[in-house]
């Protein structure tokens, strides 16, 4: 196996061709689906919709990546055999890896796993709806919760959160509470809104990007095309990541002939702070900008508050101390500050390397402080950009899938049908998990996702979710959440309802990108997979069974145009969605993009917020561990066991700095046990890697066994990327031979 030294390239093109020919239906059908007018099913960078597949909102074509190819190929699998669940017990299925479960095929009929049994059984749809409605009617709504992944449509998410509230609970949460909730909380505190302040066009016209705590080469590959384009126009890109990533160094962009043939440099400067060192690094850069007299004093005086307090707090820490805490040199911090100071239009991008800490919201505030100091928010071609994960994770939050809706949103829903809705904040994801563990949840409805594998402390999560008496999951394929969690309470059951994917819908649906751009997906690519129903049909049927005599005609809401007309009346900024099915006019959500220095606070000013500097409190024998995704996976879905960009043939590895390996007496290829205060992972291979000293990395979701359930107090986000671990030698391997791919 030759070492991979660049991302993308002909290898990615070859992989795409291979997947197209392997897809059920062949390459012509695969290409037809990729070109269809449907939003991409993977990351939230967004493409597709009415401009056609592989086209972004700027009209650029071809725009696609391995992530979209992997998702499409997986969705085009044939159905699981009709006698499959007669052949295999749940215990046997629980031994399969995430990739093996993903490759079993599509679910094509409802199944049920009853407490005390070790097998899923086929279930008829009407029986399933009867069981679900009966369970809900027999449960106090406060003992239920509703969860959504970012895969679902706006229409389905809106209906399910509305059904939950009409039912009587605000225990409505989504996958962002395990990823970018800290971004929303931090941004709302700083600029009054929790979403990106920029459009795609703004990013493309910037001349400086600070990319911190993100690996778009693996997780949002088309963003690399944008970064390469910025550098080609003379802009600067600074990458801040404890792990040195191949795809953030060089990338052969397949859609650019020159780049494909000769490769493109992605960054101008690569900074590797220690895990948890983001705040001292960002403070250090701001302190240097102040020392260079490069703050925008007019902007600060006219459009912000809190600057004096922030400046005073910065004076209490020396640049040398901040640099030492961050794990980088003073000279590197000053180099970043000089680049930023010379920029006219700066965009700050970050992902879960920033949010997955117990101080995640503070990390975001530190980024916002740096941007505001030079007036880079509230103008064109500059701003703040959280790099959100799943294709519609922002949309499901926009349409109300959250535990604490604003009062105006709730009132609008109440007035529509004259129904009182519950007040008070409901439970977020981690609180729902804990409630389940205390036997306080009798009903849970999960709209897609893999809540189990995405959770911290997997041993605890499995036990806790197994204590839910009645659990309903709406899914397309089997995952660990279906087979590693067994209903434990007497009379309990877990039901899995199969559904169609976005491009198989028989009615159009909408999705919202990280740029607050709402796309219309036509669907229409139905396949003969069995007895599948759409998410909207499933949710409205549950509503009809649960509230047959209520004022809401759930049967009428099976029509997606009818759902969108309701959404337009109550969802802030979504008034244009009412006629999108007819006009095909896609749009940016109103009042999200900040092209003017106007901030939704009573005084109209953005806030500088001083944040404390977290200490590096490791003991000498400990390392800080971050969980990471591979180039061959998307969120909890694993498509390939190998990680091409990191040159790793398998996932049972821990990436370590060579100095740490030498200090701890661990040899390359040695099998060790990784131990945290939460759990342990035995038989893990130690691999020397370009990572900051004192740090380590392992693959998510497997390494969630080690992640504690402690969270950022401001956002409720677990610290998936900041876990103290120790390494215990267990078995030496004399020769480390890569396994064949």
N, C-alpha and C positions, 0 to 999 in steps of 0.2 A: 504494500500500500504506500503510494507516494504521499509525502506530506502536503497538505493543502495550505497554500500561502496567500490565497485571495478568495473573496467571496464571489458568488454568481458564476458567470462565465459559461463555457460550453458544457460543463458538467451539469449545470442547472437546466440547460436546454435539453440535454440528453435525458435527464431525469423526467422532464415534462413529457417528452416523446414516449418514454417507457410507460409512464402512468396512463397516458392517453390510450395506448394500445392494450394495456391491461384492464382498462375500465370495462365494466359490463355494458355492452352496446358498441364498444370499439371507438377508434379515434375520431370518426366523423361525428358520432353522437356526442363525444366528449367536447369536441371543438364547438359544436352547435350550442351546447350548454354554456360553455365559457363565453361565447359571443352574445348570449341572450340578454335581454334588457332586465337584468336582475342585479341587485347590489351584491358585491363580493361577500362571501360568507365567513371570511376570516377577520382580519384586523380592522380597526376603526379608522384607518387612514382613508378608506373609502374609495370605491370605484364602481363602475357599472351603473345600473339604473337606466333611465330613459335615454341617455347618450349611448347606450349599448355596453355590453360587457367589455372589460379591459380598457375602458375609457374613464378618465377622471372628470371632475367638475370643470376643469380648465379645457376639456376637449382633447387632452393628450392621449395618444394611442401608439403602440400597445402598452397598456398598464396592467401587468399581472406578475405574479411571483410564485415561488414554490409553495407558499402557504395556500394560495387559492387553488393551485393544482392539487395539492394533497387533500384539501377539503372536498373538492369536487370528485376526485377519484374515490374517496371513502364513501361519499354519499351515493355513488353509482354502483356500489356493491350489490350483488343479488341478495334476496331475503334469506334469513336464517331458515333452515329446513323445518318443515312442519312438525317433525318428530324430534327435534333437537332437545327440547326440555324433558322429553321422556328418556333420553339417553344419558343426560348429564345432570348430576346433582348440583346444588348451589355450592356445596363444599368443594366439589371438583372445579367449578368455574372460578371460585375464589383463588385458586392457585395460579390462574392465568395472569400474565403480565398485562398492563394497560394496552400495549400494542396488540397482543393476541386477542383481547376482548374486542378492540376496535375492528379487527379483521374478521370477526365471525360473520359479519353481514348485518343487514338492516332488520330491525324488528318489524313484523308485519301483522301481528295480532296481539290483543291485550293478554297479559299474564299476571298471575297472582302467586305470591309466596306467603303461605300462612304460617303463623307461629307454631313451632313444634314440628314442622315439616322441613325437609331438606331439598325441596324441589319446587320449581315454578310450574304452575299448571295453566293451561289455556283458559281464557275467560271470554265470555261473550260480552259485547259492548254494553248491552242493556243491563246485564247483571252487574257489570263494573260500575255503571252510573248509579244503579240502585244502591250498591254497597257504599259508594262515596257519599251520596246524598244522605243516606241513613246515618253514616258516621258523623257527618257534619251536623245533622239535626240533633244528634244525641250528645253533642259536645258544646260546652261553654266556649264561645268564640275566643275568649282570652287564653284558652288552652290550645290554640292553633297558630300556625304561621304559614306564610306564603313566600316562596322564593323564586327568583327568575335569573336565568343566565342572560348573557348579552347576545345569544343566538336568536332569540325570539323576535317577533315583529312588534312594532309599536301597537298595532291593533290588539294582538293577543295580550300583551303586557298591560295595556290600559284596561281591558276587560277583566283580567284576573285581579288586579289591584282594586278595581271598583267592586267586583264581587266580594272580595275580602272585607271591604269596608261596609258594604251593605249587610254582609253577614254579621259584622259587629266587631272587627278587630283592625288595629293599625299595625299588627305584627306582619309587616310587608317589607321584605328586604331583597337585595339582589347581590350579584357577585362583586359589585364594586366595593362592598364593605370588606372584601378580602384583597382589594387591589388599589383603586384610586380614590377611595373615600377621603383619604388625607389630603388629596389635591383639592377636592371640592371644599372641604372645611377650611384649609389654609387660604385658598383664593377668596372664598367668601368673606373671610375676616380681613383680607388685605384690600381687595378691589370690589367687594360686594356681590360677586358672581363667581360660581364654581366651575366655569367652563373656559375653554381657550378664548383668548381675546383676538385671535388672528384667523384669517382665511388661508387656504392653500396658496392663493396668489400672493398674499403678504409674505409668506415664508419664502416663496421663490424669488422675491425681490429684496430679501434681506441681504446684508453684507457681513453679518457675524452671527454664528450660532454657537451657543453653549449647550452641548448635549451631555446631560449628567444623569447617571444612574439608569441608562437604557442601552439596549443592544438591538437596534432596529435591523441590523444585518440578518439576524435570525428571526426576529419577531415581527418586524414591519419593513420588509425588504424594499418596498417601493420608496420609503423615506430616504434610503441611501441614494436613489436616483436624484432626489431633490438636493441632497447635500453635495453630491458630485457636481450638480449644475450650479450651485452657489459658488463653489470653489472655481469652477470654470470661468465664472464672471468676475473673479478677483476677490471674492469674499473669503472669510476665514471661518474655519470650523474647529472648535476645541472640544475634545472628548474627555469626559471625566468618568472613570470607571475603575474600580479596584482590579478588575480582570482585563488583561490585554486581549482583545478580541480580533481575530483575523479579519472578519468582515468590516470592522471599523478602521482598519488600517488601509486595505486595498480592496477594491471591488471591481469586477468586470461586469458592467451593467449590460444585460443582454439587449436592451432596446436602443443602445447607442453603439454604433458600429465601431467607432474608435476605441471606446471603453471596452467593448467586448474583445477586441483584438489585442489591445495593449494594456488594459487595466487602468484604473483611476485611483489616485490617492484620495482617501476619504477625509482625513483630518490634517490640520496644520500643527496641532499640538495634542499630545495624549498625556493626561494626568492620571496617576494611579494613587488616590488617597487610600487610607485604610478604610475598612468597612466601618461606617458610623462617623467618618470624618468629614462629612459634607458641610455641616454647619461651620466648623472652624475654617474650612477651605473658603466657603462663600463669604464669611465675615472677613477673612484675610484679603480676598479680592476687593471687597467694598472698602476696606480700610486703605488699601493701596490706591484705589480710584480717588478717594478723598485726599490722600497725600499728593496725588498728581494734580489736584484741583480740577478734576474732570466731572464733578457732579453738575447736574442741571439745576442751578439754584432758582431760576425763574419758575420752572415746573414745580419744584419742591414747595416754593412759597405759595403759588397760586392754586395748586391742585392736590396737595397732600397735607396730612397732619401726622404728628409723631416723630418728625425728623430729629428734633433736638434730643429727645429721649433716646432714640436709636444711636445718634452720634455720641452721646455721653456714655452709653454702654460699651461702644466700640473703643472708646479711649481707655477703658479699664483693662483691656487685654492688648498685649503687645503682638506685633506681627510675627515675631519669632515664636512666641508661645502658641499662637494659632496655627502656624505652619507645623510645629512639632506635634501638636494634637492631631492635625489632619494627616500627618505622615508624609508630607511633601516639603520641598525646600521653599524658602522665602523667594528665591529667584524665579521659580516656576509660578508662584502666585503673582509676582510682579509682572511676569510675561503675559499672563492671562489678562491682568488689569490693563496693561498697555494695549493689547489687542482690542479689548472692549472699549477702552477710552477713545480709540481711533475710529470706531465704528459709527456709521450714521444710522443704521437700522439693525437692531439686535433682536434676535428671537431666542428665548430660553425654552429648551425642551427637556422633559424628564419623564421617567417612568417609575417602575416599582423599586428600583434601586434607591429612590428617594422616599417613597411612601411606606415601604415595608420595614419600618422601624418604630420603636416605642415613642419616638419623637418625629414621626412622619409629617404631621401637620406643621411642626416647627421648621422642618427642612424646606417645605414649600414656602413658608413665610420668608425664610432666608433668601430664597431665589427671588421672590417678589420684591423684597427690599433692594436687592441688587439691580433689578430691572427699573424700579421706580426712581432710583437715585440718579439715573441719567435720562429720565423721562421717556423710557422705552415702552410705556403702556399708554393706551389712549391715542394711538396714531397709526397710520398705515405702515405696512411693511416691517412692523416691530411688535413685540409683545410676548405673551406667556402661552405656552403650549404643552399641557400635559398630554403625553402620548398614550392614549387609552387603548385598551386591549381588544376586546371582542367587537365585532362589526356594529352591534347596536346597543352596546352597554350604556352609551350616553342617552340613547333614545328611550330605553326603558325607564331611566331615571326621570327624563323629561316628562313622560306621560304618567308619572305618579307612583312608580314602583319603588317606594321608599317609606320608611316608618314615620316620617315627620313632614307631612305636606304643609306648605304655607297656607295660612288661613283663607286667603282669597281663592285658592284652588279648591279647598274643601267646601267653601260656601257655594262656589259655582256648581259643584257636583250635587250638593244638597238641593239647591234651588231648581235644578233641572227636573227632578222627580218628586220634590217635596219630602225627601227622606232624610232624617237626621243621621249623621255619620259620627263615629266615635272621635273624641278629642284625646289629646295626650299623645306623647311619642310612643310608638310601638317598639318592639324588640328588633335590633339589627341582627346580623348573621351570627356573630359570636354569642350574643345573649340568647338567641334562639337555640343554639347548640347547647349552651349550659342549661337552659330550661328543659330541653329534652332529656339531658342527663339526670335531672332531678325528678323525672316522671311527671313533668308539668305540661307536656304536649301530647294531646290525643289525636290531632289531625295535622298533617303537613301536606301541602301541595307544592310540588317543585316543577317549575316550568323550564325544563331542560337543565343542562349543567351536570356537574358531578360534585355536589355539595360535600360529600364525604371526602374524596381525595383532595379537594381544594382546601380542606380545613387543617388547622394546626393540630399537633398531637394526634396522629391517626389512630393510635390505640384507644385513646379516650373518645375520639370522634365516632369510631365504630360502635363502641358501647353506648354512647349517648344517643346516637341516631337510631340504634336498635330498640331504644326505650320508647320511641314514638309508637303509639298504638296503631294508628292507621296512617300510612304514608303513600302518597300518590306521586309518581314521577311521569312526566310527559317527555318522551325520549325518542330518538331515531335509532340508536344502537345501544348495546349493552356497555356498561362501564363498571368500574369498581364499586361505585355507590349502590349498584343493584345486587352485587354478589358478595361484597365484604361486610355488608350490614344485614343482619338477620333480625326480623321482628321477634322481640323477647317477651312482650307482655301477653298475658292470657287473652285469647280472642283477637289478637292483633294480626295484621296483614300488611304486606307491601304490594301495591299494584303498579305495574308499568303499562302506560298507554302509548302505543306507537303513533307517531305523527309524521307528516311530510316535512321536507326541508323547503327552504325559501323558493327555490326555482321550480318546485313541484306544486306549489299552491295553485288552486283553480281560480282564485281571485287575487287581485293585486294587494301588496302589503307595502308598508313604509319602514325605512330605517334611517337613523341619524348618525352621521360620522363625528369624529372628534372635532371637526371644524363647524359643528352645528348645522351641517348641510343635510337636509332631508331628501332622501331618494325614494322613488317609486319602483318597486320590483313587480314585473308583470306576472311572474310565476309561469304556469302553463306547460311545464316540462314533465308532466305526470308519467310515471312508469307503473307497470303492472306488478306492484309489490305485495299485494294482499289487501287486507281490510284496514286501510289507513284512514285517518281523519285529520283534518287540519287542526291546528291549535285553537283557532277561534271556534270551530265547531265543537271541539271537546269542552272548552270553557263555557260556552253558551248552553250546551246541553246539561252540564253540571248545574248551571244557574237555573235552568228551567225545572230540573228535578228538585232543587233545593227550595226555590221560591216560586212555585207554579202560579200562585195567586197574587204576586207582588205587582207593583206598578211598572216594573221594568219588563218589557217584552223581550226576553233573551233570544227567542227564536228570530225576531226581526233583526237582531244584532248579529246574526250569522252573515248578513250582508255587510261586507267590509266598507262600502261607501257609507252605510248608515252609521257604522262605528266611527268613521272619520268625521262625520258631521257632528257627532256628539263630542269627539275630541276637540274639534275646532271651537266649540262653545266653552270649554272648561280648561284646556291645557294652555298655560301662558306661552305666547309666541307662536302658537300652532294654528292660527286662524286660517292660513292658506291651505291647510291640509284638507279642508272640507271638500274642495272640488278637484283635488289632485288626481283622482281617478279618472276624471273627465278631461281636465286640461293638460294632464301630464307635466305640469309646471312644477319642477323641483325648486326648493328654496332654502335660504338660510333662516334659521329661527330668529325671530325678531328680538332685538335688544341684547344679543349675545356678543357679537363682534364689537370691539372697542376701537373705533377709528377716531374718536374724539375723547379728550380727557374729562369725561363725565362718568361719575361713579355712583351707583345706586345706594348712597348713604344719605341721611338727612341733610348733611352739609355739602354733598356732592364731591367730597374729597376722598382719595385713596388713603389707606392707612399704612404707615411704617410701624412695624411691630418688632420690638427687641425680643430676641429669643435666647435662652441660656445655651451655653456650650456644653454638650454632653462630655463627660470625662471618658477616657480610655481606661476602664477599670478591670482589664483582664489580669488574671494572675499569670505568673511566668509560664505555667504549663498549659495555658488555654489559648485557643485560637478563636477568631470570630468567623462564623460560617454564614455564607449566603447561599440560598437556594437559587438555582438557575434553570432556564429552559434550554433545550438543545435546538439545533437547526432543524431537527426532524420531529418537532412536536409543536402543538399549539395549545396553550393553557394546559389542562390536564390530559389532553388527547396526545398520545404518542404514536406517531406514524412510522418512525424508524428507530431501531435500538441504537444505532451509531449516531455520533455527532460529527459531521463532516468538517465543519469549520474549526472545531477544537481538536480534530484528529484523534477522537476517542472512539474505539470500536464498540464500547458497551457503556451502560449507564451506572454500573456498580462501582464508581470511582469517586475519589476525593481529590480535587486539584489543590496543590500545595506549593508554597514558595520553596525553592531548593534549600535556602538557609534554614527554614523551619524544619525541613526534613533532616538536615544534618544535625541541627541542635537537638531534635527529639530522637535521633538515632533510628530513623525510618528510611529504608532503602526504596529506591524506585521499583514499583511493581509489588511491594510487600503488601500482604493482606493484613488489614488492621480492623479494629472495632472503633467506631466513632460514637462517643458518649456525650450526651447533654444532660441537663437536669431533668429532662422530660422523657428521654428514651435512648435507645442504643441501636446501632446498625452494624452487625458483624460482617466479616468477610468482604470488606470494602478495599479496593485496590488503591494504593497511594501513587499519585502521578505528579511529577514535577511540572510546574506550569508558570506562566507569566502572570502572577497575581501578587498583590501587595503583601509585604512581609507581615506575619501575624494573622493572615487571613486564609480562608479556605472556601471552596465551593463544591456543592453537590447538587444532583439533579432533583428537581421538583417534578411530580409530587411525592416521589418515593421518600425523599429526605424530610418530608413533613412529620415523620415519626419523631424527629428531633426537635421540632419547633414547639415552643411553649404556647399556651393559650393567652398569655399576657398581651395586652394591646396598647396602642397609642390612646391615651385618655381622651384626646380631643376628637378622634375619628372612629375609634373602635377597630382599627386595622391591626392585625397581628404582625409581629416582627419577623416575617419570613426571611429577611435578609440581614439579620443581626442576632445570631444565636451563638452563645458561648459553648464551645465543645472541647473535649480532650480526646487524644488518640491513644489507643491501647494496642500494642502489637499482639497479633493473634496467630499469624501463620506467614512464614516467609515463602516467597515465590522466587526461585533462582533465575528464572528467565521470563520476561514479559513479552509474550508474542501476541500481536493483535489478532483478534478472531476474524475470520473471513466475513465480509459483509454479504 
